[in-house]
Amino acid sequence: MENQKLSSDMMSLYDYLGYAAGGELGKEVYNTAVKLHETVKLKEVSNPKYQGKIMMYRREFLDDYFGNKVYEGESK
């Protein structure tokens, strides 16, 4: 059950930002996550626009990284 919760709380930069982040921003986020000992998961995706591996991060980490404290449309 805990693993399922962890998986549902993980998201890609594309899911978080709503657009492809690009390699440079992706590397910056990944390097920061590694320095902070954040949980990072690797996921294989295949769709018409991209095929390959993507990194998945905790929503809270991405909120902190981007300074965007928004949950389900509500600012905190």
PyMOL commands that set and color helices and strands:
alter all, ss='L'
color gray80, all
select helices_A, chain A and resi 2-8+13-17+23-35+59-66
alter helices_A, ss='H'
color red, helices_A
select strands_A, chain A and resi 10-11+40-46+51-58+70-71+74-75
alter strands_A, ss='S'
color yellow, strands_A
deselect
rebuild
show_as cartoon
